[in-house]
Amino acid sequence: MGPLFAVLIGVNLTWYRVCMFIWHHHYFAGCKKAVPELVRSVSRPLGRLMLQDPRNHPYLPWFALLSIMIPALFFWAMWRYHHFGFEFSTLVIYHVLRGGPRFRFFGHAHTLVHKEGHCHVGHFVKPFRILNYLCEWWMAPFFGVVPNSYSVGHMKIHHRWHNDVDDVHTNLDLDRTKISSFFIYVPRFTLYWMGISVVALLAKRREWQLVQQALLGMVAYYGVALALFMWSPVFCLLFWIFPHVEGMVLLCAISYLWHAFVEESDPGNQYVNSVTILDGKDNVFNEDYHVVHHHSPSTHWTDAPVHFEANKAKYAEVTATIFRDTEEGKLLQQLFENDWDGLAESFVDLTGKLNHEEKKALLLRRLKFTVGQAGRDGKRLEWGSSATIRNYDD
């Protein structure tokens, strides 16, 4: 799958540069204002009509685009395969359009399913309630997401233990300065992404309703995979399993980055443990404010920048893990290449007291810190214990 992924990266990055050249050309200056406002003129009234929280109206255009275009492309590819057999051109067209320029479609799809997983009451009001399952059960599987993995696995494991050692895809016991640690982390995240470790932990805790929900999503996703495999192993691999592996690897890397830094003197401090990116280049629906996401989950995503500004003193007090004018991909590249100078250059010290070398030393210390079986706070006695669950909400 590596060669296909390399082709997709090259095409999608080129596509993005062409789009940006056109978008920023002076001939299209009027469109830069008119088009977004035109979209909002439709999404705002629909948001007031359809959504529990009208502030989520920016979701609607993406719901419409991704839940209609991507499945239509998938069934078009099936039709082509049925009539003409394997065509490399169809394969590339499908995955290029599924990913979008600079993988913007991919990023929005995974962000939307993440948001849906957190919204336990659903986004839509009663007449449109069936659309509450739009992401996890219709759109997201085309991007490799197992249904219920976010509403169950992400919410009931990751947001209970916040990357502590009971979290099934923790990286706290690994030295994050070593690339070998990431290759140890990948199988952990794979078991989580597939739902296997999620079911194991929830069964150990005897939370059978959650086990049932997780298994339902796994049976649905892998049931489709089995049906496709029986029809055509090649089509199944390239059009259904490839997005599964793609999402697994990319989200694995992002998850590894979000919680790569831990302060030895205060291992439970979420201002350090979660990354914040200011003026980020891939900030989809304010996902770059990851501290707010963990520390104040009731804060609406539109208020995340305000929450950050209101609590800036707390961030400064602990020298929070903040980067500016960068993106997850760049930070990962610097991490994997051991480019500590690059990381230090984009690191933000709100107090202004640290020089470049001190920033670098701080980042290295936080990346090297690991915990043992007793967990971040030294209280863990057994896997999945309720005693180590942490609830945050400012």
C-alpha positions in Angstrom: 0.0 0.0 0.0 3.0 2.3 0.4 3.4 3.2 -3.3 -0.3 4.1 -3.6 -0.1 6.3 -0.5 3.0 8.0 -1.9 1.1 8.8 -5.1 -1.8 10.2 -3.1 0.5 12.4 -1.1 2.1 13.9 -4.2 -1.2 14.4 -6.1 -3.1 15.8 -3.1 -0.4 18.3 -2.1 0.0 19.5 -5.7 -3.8 19.8 -6.0 -3.8 21.9 -2.8 -1.1 24.2 -4.1 -3.0 24.8 -7.4 -6.2 25.5 -5.4 -4.4 28.0 -3.2 -2.8 29.7 -6.1 -6.2 30.2 -7.8 -7.9 31.1 -4.5 -5.4 33.8 -3.6 -5.1 35.3 -7.2 -6.4 38.8 -7.4 -8.9 37.8 -10.0 -10.8 35.8 -7.4 -10.6 38.4 -4.6 -14.4 38.8 -4.7 -15.0 35.1 -4.5 -12.9 34.9 -1.2 -15.6 36.9 0.5 -18.7 35.9 -1.5 -18.3 32.1 -1.5 -17.9 31.5 2.3 -20.7 33.9 3.0 -22.9 32.2 0.4 -22.3 28.9 2.2 -23.0 30.4 5.6 -26.2 32.0 4.3 -27.5 28.4 3.7 -25.9 26.6 6.7 -27.0 29.2 9.3 -30.8 28.9 8.8 -30.5 25.1 8.3 -28.5 25.0 11.6 -31.3 26.8 13.4 -33.8 24.4 11.9 -32.0 21.1 12.2 -29.4 21.2 14.9 -29.4 20.9 18.7 -26.8 23.7 18.8 -27.0 26.1 15.9 -23.4 27.1 16.4 -22.5 23.8 14.7 -23.9 25.0 11.4 -20.4 24.8 9.7 -20.7 21.0 10.0 -23.6 20.9 7.6 -21.9 21.6 4.3 -19.2 19.0 5.1 -21.9 16.5 6.2 -23.6 17.0 2.8 -20.4 16.9 0.7 -18.8 13.9 2.4 -21.9 11.7 3.0 -23.0 12.1 -0.6 -19.9 12.4 -2.8 -17.7 9.8 -1.1 -20.3 6.9 -1.1 -21.3 7.9 -4.7 -17.6 7.6 -5.7 -17.3 4.3 -3.9 -20.2 2.7 -5.8 -19.0 4.2 -9.0 -15.7 2.5 -8.4 -17.6 -0.8 -7.7 -19.4 -0.4 -11.0 -16.2 0.3 -12.9 -14.6 -2.8 -11.3 -17.5 -5.0 -12.1 -17.6 -4.0 -15.8 -13.9 -3.4 -16.6 -11.9 -5.1 -13.8 -9.1 -3.4 -12.0 -8.2 0.0 -13.3 -5.3 2.0 -11.7 -6.9 5.2 -12.9 -10.1 4.5 -11.0 -8.2 3.6 -7.9 -6.2 6.9 -7.9 -9.3 9.0 -8.8 -11.3 7.5 -6.0 -8.6 7.9 -3.3 -7.5 11.4 -4.5 -11.1 12.7 -4.4 -11.7 10.9 -1.1 -8.7 12.5 0.5 -9.2 16.0 -1.0 -6.6 18.7 -1.5 -4.0 18.3 1.1 -6.2 15.6 2.6 -8.8 18.3 3.7 -11.7 15.9 3.1 -10.0 13.2 5.1 -9.3 15.7 7.9 -12.8 17.0 8.0 -14.3 13.5 7.9 -12.3 12.3 10.9 -12.9 15.5 12.8 -16.7 15.3 12.2 -16.9 11.7 13.5 -14.8 12.7 16.5 -17.3 15.5 17.2 -20.2 13.2 16.8 -18.7 10.7 19.2 -18.5 13.4 21.8 -22.1 14.6 21.3 -24.0 12.0 23.3 -27.4 13.7 22.7 -26.7 13.9 18.9 -26.3 16.9 16.7 -29.8 16.9 15.2 -33.2 17.7 16.7 -36.1 15.2 16.7 -37.4 15.5 13.1 -33.9 14.9 11.8 -32.7 12.5 14.6 -31.8 9.7 12.2 -29.0 11.9 10.9 -27.3 11.6 14.3 -25.8 8.3 13.0 -24.7 9.9 9.7 -21.0 10.0 10.5 -20.2 6.8 12.4 -22.6 4.6 10.4 -22.5 6.0 6.9 -19.8 8.5 6.1 -16.8 7.5 8.3 -16.6 3.8 7.3 -15.5 5.0 3.8 -12.6 6.6 5.7 -11.7 3.4 7.5 -13.6 4.1 10.8 -15.3 1.3 12.6 -18.8 2.4 13.7 -19.1 3.2 17.4 -15.3 3.4 17.8 -15.5 7.1 18.8 -18.7 7.0 20.9 -17.5 3.9 22.8 -13.7 3.4 22.5 -12.6 7.1 22.3 -15.1 8.4 24.9 -15.2 5.5 27.4 -11.5 4.8 27.4 -9.3 7.6 26.1 -11.4 10.3 27.8 -11.6 8.4 31.1 -7.8 7.9 31.5 -6.4 10.6 29.3 -3.5 8.6 28.0 -2.6 7.2 31.4 -1.4 3.6 31.4 -5.0 2.2 31.5 -5.7 3.9 28.2 -5.3 1.1 25.6 -3.2 3.3 23.3 -1.1 5.1 25.9 2.5 6.1 25.0 3.5 7.1 28.5 5.7 4.0 29.0 7.7 4.8 25.8 10.6 7.2 25.3 9.1 9.4 22.7 12.5 10.7 21.5 13.2 7.3 19.9 11.6 6.3 16.6 11.5 2.7 17.8 8.9 3.7 20.4 6.5 4.7 17.6 6.8 1.3 16.1 5.9 -0.2 19.4 2.9 2.2 19.7 1.5 1.3 16.2 0.3 -2.2 17.2 -1.4 -0.8 20.3 -3.2 1.8 18.3 -4.1 -0.9 15.7 -5.8 -3.0 18.4 -7.7 0.1 19.5 -8.6 1.2 16.0 -10.0 -2.3 15.2 -11.9 -2.4 18.5 -10.1 -5.5 19.9 -8.5 -3.9 22.9 -11.6 -1.7 23.5 -13.8 -4.8 23.9 -11.1 -6.5 26.0 -10.9 -3.6 28.5 -14.7 -3.0 28.7 -15.3 -6.7 29.1 -12.8 -6.8 31.9 -14.8 -4.0 33.6 -18.0 -5.9 32.9 -19.5 -2.9 31.0 -21.5 -5.2 28.8 -23.7 -2.6 27.1 -20.6 -0.8 25.9 -19.1 -4.1 24.8 -22.3 -4.8 22.8 -22.1 -1.4 21.1 -18.4 -1.9 20.2 -19.0 -5.4 18.9 -22.0 -4.2 16.8 -19.8 -1.7 15.0 -17.0 -4.2 14.5 -19.5 -6.8 13.1 -20.9 -4.2 10.7 -17.6 -2.9 9.4 -15.8 -6.3 9.1 -19.0 -7.9 7.8 -18.9 -5.5 4.9 -15.2 -6.3 4.4 -16.0 -10.0 4.3 -18.8 -9.5 1.8 -16.5 -7.4 -0.4 -13.7 -9.9 -0.1 -16.0 -12.8 -1.2 -16.9 -10.7 -4.2 -13.4 -9.5 -5.0 -10.4 -9.7 -2.7 -8.5 -7.1 -4.8 -11.4 -4.6 -4.6 -11.8 -5.2 -0.9 -8.1 -4.7 -0.2 -7.7 -1.5 -2.3 -11.0 0.3 -1.7 -12.1 -0.9 1.8 -9.1 -2.1 3.7 -6.7 0.6 2.4 -8.8 3.4 4.0 -8.9 1.4 7.2 -5.1 1.1 7.3 -4.7 4.7 6.1 -6.8 6.1 9.0 -5.2 3.7 11.4 -1.6 4.9 10.6 -2.4 8.7 10.3 -4.6 8.9 13.4 -2.0 6.7 15.2 0.7 9.3 14.5 -1.6 12.2 15.5 -2.6 10.5 18.7 1.1 9.8 19.5 1.9 13.5 19.0 -1.0 15.0 21.0 0.2 13.4 24.2 3.9 13.1 23.6 4.9 15.6 26.3 4.7 15.0 30.1 6.2 17.0 32.9 8.0 14.8 35.4 7.2 17.1 38.3 3.5 17.1 37.5 2.6 14.1 35.4 -1.2 14.7 35.6 -1.1 18.3 34.3 -3.3 18.5 31.2 -1.8 21.8 30.1 1.4 20.0 29.5 0.1 16.5 28.6 -2.0 17.8 25.6 -0.6 19.9 22.8 -1.9 23.3 21.8 -1.2 24.7 18.4 -1.8 28.4 17.8 -2.3 29.7 14.2 -2.2 26.1 13.0 -2.3 25.3 9.4 -4.6 22.3 9.9 -6.9 23.6 12.6 -10.2 21.9 11.6 -13.0 23.1 13.9 -10.5 24.2 16.5 -9.1 20.7 17.1 -5.7 22.3 17.6 -6.8 23.4 21.1 -6.3 19.9 22.4 -5.9 21.0 26.1 -9.4 22.6 26.0 -10.7 19.4 24.4 -9.5 17.3 27.3 -9.5 19.7 30.2 -12.9 21.4 29.5 -14.9 19.1 27.3 -18.1 21.1 27.9 -16.6 24.1 26.2 -18.0 24.4 22.7 -15.4 24.2 19.9 -16.2 27.8 18.7 -15.3 29.0 22.2 -11.9 27.2 22.4 -9.8 30.2 21.5 -11.7 32.3 24.1 -11.2 29.6 26.7 -7.5 29.6 25.9 -7.2 33.3 26.3 -9.1 33.3 29.6 -6.8 30.7 31.0 -3.6 31.9 29.6 -2.1 32.5 33.0 -2.6 28.8 33.9 -0.8 27.8 30.6 2.0 30.3 31.4 2.4 29.1 35.0 3.3 25.5 34.0 5.0 26.4 30.7 2.3 24.5 28.8 3.0 22.6 25.6 2.2 25.2 23.0 3.5 25.5 19.4 2.7 28.3 16.9 2.5 28.6 13.1 2.9 24.9 12.5 0.9 21.8 12.0 0.7 18.2 13.2 2.5 16.8 10.2 5.4 19.2 10.6 5.7 18.5 14.4 5.7 14.8 13.7 8.4 15.1 11.1 10.5 17.0 13.6 9.9 14.5 16.3 10.7 11.5 14.1 13.8 13.2 12.7 15.0 14.3 16.2 14.9 17.9 15.0 14.9 19.4 18.5 15.9 22.8 17.2 12.9 22.9 14.9 10.6 21.9 17.7 12.1 24.6 19.9 11.7 27.3 17.3 8.0 26.8 17.1 7.5 26.2 20.8 5.8 29.1 22.7 6.9 30.1 26.1 4.2 32.5 27.3 6.4 33.8 30.1 9.2 34.8 27.6 11.8 33.6 30.1 13.3 30.6 28.2 15.9 30.9 25.5 16.2 28.5 22.6 18.5 26.0 24.4 16.3 26.0 27.5 13.2 25.3 25.3 15.0 22.4 23.7 16.0 20.9 27.0 12.5 21.3 28.4 11.0 19.5 25.3 13.5 16.7 25.5 12.9 16.2 29.2 9.2 15.9 28.7 9.5 13.6 25.7 11.9 11.3 27.6 9.8 11.0 30.8 8.1 7.6 31.1 5.9 6.0 33.8 5.6 2.4 35.0 2.7 0.1 35.8 1.6 2.3 38.7 0.6 5.0 36.2 1.0 8.7 36.1 -0.1 9.4 39.7 1.3 6.1 41.1 -2.2 4.9 42.1 -2.9 2.2 39.6 -3.3 -1.3 41.0 -4.9 -3.2 38.2 -5.7 -2.7 34.5 -8.8 -0.6 33.9 -9.4 0.4 37.6 -12.0 3.0 38.3 -9.7 4.5 40.8 -7.5 6.0 38.1 -10.3 7.6 36.0 -9.8 11.3 35.7 -12.7 13.7 35.0 -11.8 17.2 33.9 -14.2 20.1 33.3 -13.4 23.7 34.0 
